[in-house]
Amino acid sequence: MNFSTAIGRLLATGLLLSLAGFAAAAQQPYPYKPIRLISPYAAGGGNSIMGRIIGQKLTESWGQQVIVDSRPGGNTIIGTEALVKSTPDGYTMLLVGSSHVIVPLVLDAPYHPLKDFTAIAGAAKYELILVINPSLPAKNLKELIALAKSRPGQLNYVTWGSGSTSHLAMELLSMMTGIRMQHIPYKGTAPALMDVIGGHADLFLSTPSAPIPQVKSGKLRALAVGGDTRMAAVPDVPTFAEAGLPGFEASSWYGLLAPAGTPRPIVEKISAEIGRIVATPDMREKLNAQGVEPFYLNSEQFAALMKADMAKWDKVIKTAHIKLEN
């Protein structure tokens, strides 16, 4: 046997072994190895808290560890692009909120928020909560609006990113009340919230999970919640309508995405498990403690919600003439 023939046989053998390995992997029931759940925000915020709750439940269900991988930066683009570039096999997922369909409307994102993803499931929804530093001389929403009008452009509000739901909702609030404030974007909820607590920023229309403990401890003052009804976790905080601003609504949701091309049976298996998990009393209790409600949508329903929200926020963006730079 000459050298070339020997090398050829070795390569052929290696190829056959690789193909056999792939075939064996394909025959194993999903999931047979750990799963990565990307959070496109800084650790400690509402998204990563929700990711840990879902990840723990999936780990318990399947016996495979679900690892929450926080990838903040670029107004969620860094973490989201990481999913787009991953293998569409169900072992990498992304936990998103409403900002997922907003960011590409105001920034040049390297992906399309609908076409480059496979919707898995909606998992939960929540109302945003308006919190301020207690040193600010405003005991309620009307006093805050009056204060902002008396100091045009002097008060500042933080968000978990430019183009986020928080940002657009604050723009809508400004349009409805005629106030003008400075916007300070952060890479996530946790660092934004810390600056409000520390007195370096004035107010934050935040996801509920992170600020609620700070509200209960007195480190923050909550003025209003963005839904039709009060939050069970903070029942003394009025809705915006009750606080004097009817017609203002600020809510968002959490859902799971996979890369485009993920096999349908895997998508349906994950989606069904999310549906089962969020329907359990234990999960409802965990979510309610964070100011969040179970909100299961299957793959098709979640895709439809994202499409509808994208159209809704596009109108606000165009009215407010919002355009950001990468």
Helices and strands as residue ranges (DSSP letters): H 3-27, E 35-39, H 46-62, E 66-70, H 77-84, E 92-96, H 99-106, E 117-127, E 129-132, H 141-150, E 156-159, H 165-177, E 182-185, H 189-197, E 203-206, H 211-217, E 221-225, E 251-259, H 264-278, H 281-289, E 292-297, H 299-320
